[in-house]
């Protein structure tokens, strides 16, 4: 299986879309008189815990992949766990960006009313949640990088390409000398 890394611009699009929807919901809440802004404090705690778990799993996958195949323990990392770790990191990139935009978008229209205690508390909650979501996005990018496998000894390996190139150059040099 050949998994591709998540491009940075996917996260940028998710961030902008989340920003627009979050700001729109905050404006809609202000105009209708409902309280649609803010977040409970357990949300950034849970999101932070998920980020830490994903980072630990990605470090384990990287440790396994970077170890010499002859010295690897047989039960160190289950391939399904490695695959699920990669999927978790890829989803953290997009979800972290979208949620950071969502919480950041709620802050923008609320700044005009920040002197009120409710709005001040909501801005603080959204700022903490947005920061944790941005950290999760970064952890997702790092986790994707950590889950990369080194190239095998196949034709795409740089060592093999160099040996083939040297062999063909040596053969070409021998033909010209004759």
C-alpha positions, -999 to 999 in steps of 0.1 A, spaced: 0 0 0 13 34 -9 -2 61 14 4 98 5 11 125 29 -16 151 35 -8 182 16 -5 214 37 -31 232 16 -58 206 27 -52 218 62 -53 254 51 -87 249 33 -101 231 64 -89 260 86 -105 287 64 -138 267 61 -139 262 98 -131 299 104 -160 309 81 -185 285 97 -175 293 132 -178 331 126 -211 325 109 -225 305 138 -213 331 163 -230 359 143 -262 338 140 -262 332 177 -258 369 185 -287 378 161 -310 351 174 -302 356 211 -290 320 216 -257 310 231 -239 291 204 -203 302 213 -178 287 237 -169 251 246 -168 231 277 -134 227 294 -132 190 289 -130 194 251 -95 208 250 -85 182 276 -98 153 255 -83 167 223 -50 171 240 -51 136 253 -59 123 218 -29 142 204 -6 128 231 -18 92 224 -13 97 186 22 110 191 32 81 213 18 56 188 36 73 159 69 73 179 64 35 184 58 30 147 88 51 138 110 32 163 99 -1 147 104 11 112 138 26 119 151 -6 136 171 -31 115 147 -58 103 170 -86 117 169 -70 152 132 -62 154 111 -80 179 83 -100 163 55 -85 184 66 -49 187 41 -32 164 10 -49 149 6 -38 112 -30 -29 119 -19 -7 147 6 10 125 -20 16 98 -45 29 122 -19 52 137 -13 66 102 -50 71 97 -54 88 131 -25 112 123 -40 120 88 -74 127 104 -59 148 131 -44 171 105 -78 179 89 -99 177 121 -74 198 140 -74 225 113 -112 226 109 -118 227 147 -91 254 151 -109 274 125 -142 268 141 -131 280 175 -111 308 161 -141 319 140 -162 321 171 -136 345 186 -137 371 158 -173 384 161 -172 380 199 -142 403 204 -166 433 202 -183 422 234 -153 408 253 -159 432 282 -190 411 293 -182 382 316 -200 356 294 -182 367 262 -148 370 280 -152 334 293 -163 322 258 -133 339 241 -109 323 266 -125 288 261 -124 292 223 -88 304 224 -76 275 245 -95 250 223 -81 266 191 -46 264 204 -50 227 213 -65 220 179 -36 237 162 -12 216 183 -32 185 172 -28 195 136 10 198 140 11 165 158 -8 150 129 17 162 104 46 150 126 29 117 131 25 112 94 62 118 89 70 94 117 48 66 102 68 66 69 86 34 61 122 35 49 126 24 13 130 -14 7 158 -29 -11 138 -27 -43 145 -6 -74 134 26 -57 160 24 -30 188 51 -35 215 25 -27 203 2 -54 200 30 -80 236 42 -72 249 6 -76 231 1 -109 243 35 -121 279 27 -111 277 -7 -128 263 8 -160 290 36 -160 317 10 -154 304 -11 -183 301 19 -206 337 29 -197 350 -6 -204 333 -6 -238 349 27 -248 384 16 -237 383 -15 -259 
